[in-house]
Amino acid sequence: MRTGLNVFAAALVAILGVLSASIFTVDQRQYAIVFQLGEVRDVIAEPGLYLKWPMIQNVRYFDKRILTLDSAEPERFITSEKKNVLVDSYVKWRIIDPKLYYVSVSGDEARARTRLSQTVNAGLREEFGKRTVHDVVSGERDQIMEQMRQKADLDARKIGVQIVDVRVKRVDLPLEVSESVYRRMEAERKRVANELRSQGAAESEKIRADADRQREVIIAEAYRDAQKVKGEGDAKASAIYAQAFSANPEFYAFYRSLEAYSGAFRNKSDVMVVEPNSEFFKYMKSIGKGGAKAGK
């Protein structure tokens, strides 16, 4: 009885072992190639559960997703102007024909990356050699990438790979060239700055001269108007004086003599040399006589 159970258990284990060796799964992110005695028997692209002959067939998996080939260091290319530029780029690629991919590069991703890198670098070198620095930096950058993608894709199809995209991340000048360019840019900026300063100074002088001219015109016009008003005032004053004093000429003569006396004898130290009988003392003498008579 025990022997029968042992045989049954051994048979069950053997069956389970055979089943486990015969069943394999394919993920939605993978391709699977079934080999039979070293030859490609089948290519599976759909995910699911599959069977294979144990000990006779084996399975290898390949990534179905889009992969990235990113250069570790920028590559040095020469433009049509014979100037060196450092180009940092990357490539997006994926396997579309697993059988051809396996036959071409033995399914080795490192070999596939090397092949793609050589293809892309050769294409970029050719495209950059046709264009100037300005074109590769800004003018025709998108056109270069699209043409490069098409050329690289044609070559990649030979190994069962599709080039999805080629992108230039950065285009730099070598250090020695960059310093020269920066110096030229600095000199150009200084020239423009000096030109703007000189234009500003000239404009400032123009504005200042115009302001001075306007100031002189305003002062002259104000002086003219002031003199006109003053003249009109003096004329009116003279007319009023004439009208007022014409009524009594004697009083006018007396008033003017008092103003003269006030101006002549303002300080005690003032000295006048005149004849006693001068008309200047006419009213002063009459005031004295009036005072003497009043004293009597």
C-alpha positions, 0 to 999 in steps of 0.5 A: 500500500505504501509503495503504491502511494510513493509511486503515485506521489512520484508520478504526480511530482513528475507530471507537475515538473513536466507541466511547469517546464512546458508552460510559460507566460508572455508579458504585454511588454515583451516579445518571446521567441521559442527556440527548438534545438537552437533554431527559431521555432516561433515568435510570440507578440501577444501576451498570455499563457503558452506551452512548449516542449520541455527539454527540447524547446526554450524561450527568450524574451525581448523588450517591446517598449520604446528604449532610449539610447543616450550618449554619455559624452557630447560628440564633436562635429564640424560644420560647413564653416569648419567650426567644431561643435559639441552635440549632445543627442539621444535616440528613441528606438524599439524592436519591431521584428524580434526574429530579425533582431535576434539574427542580426545582433544575436538579441544582444541589446549592447550590440544593437545600441552600438550599431544604432549609435554609429548610424546616428553619429554618422548621419549627424556628422553628415547633416552638420557638415552641410550647415552653419553654426547658426543653422544647427543651433536655431535655424534648421534644427528641427529639419536636421532631426527629422532627416536624421530620424528617417535616415537612421530608421532606414538602416535600423530596419535592417536589424529589426529595429524602428527609430522612433525619434532622434533629438539634439538636446544641446549644441555647444561650442568647444571651450576655446571657441566659446571664450572667443565668441564671448569676447566678441559678444562682449565687445559688440555689447560694449559698442552698442552700449557706447553708441546708445550712451552717445545717442543719449548724451546728444539727445540730452544736450538737445533737450537741455539746449531747447529748455535753455532757449525756451527759458530765455524766450520766457524770461524775455517775454516776461521782461517785455510784458513787465516793462509794458505794464510798468510803462503803462503804470508810469503813464497812468501815474504821470497822468494822475499826477499831472491831473492832480497838480494841474489844479494847484501848480504852486502846491505841486512845486512845493511838494516837489521841493519837499521831496528834494529836501528830504533826499538832500538832507537825509544824512547829517554828514551830507554837505551841499555847496550852493549859493544862498540865493539859489532857487533850491532854498526858495520854500525853505526861506519862506518857511523861515519867514513864516515862522519868524512872523509867527514868532512875532 
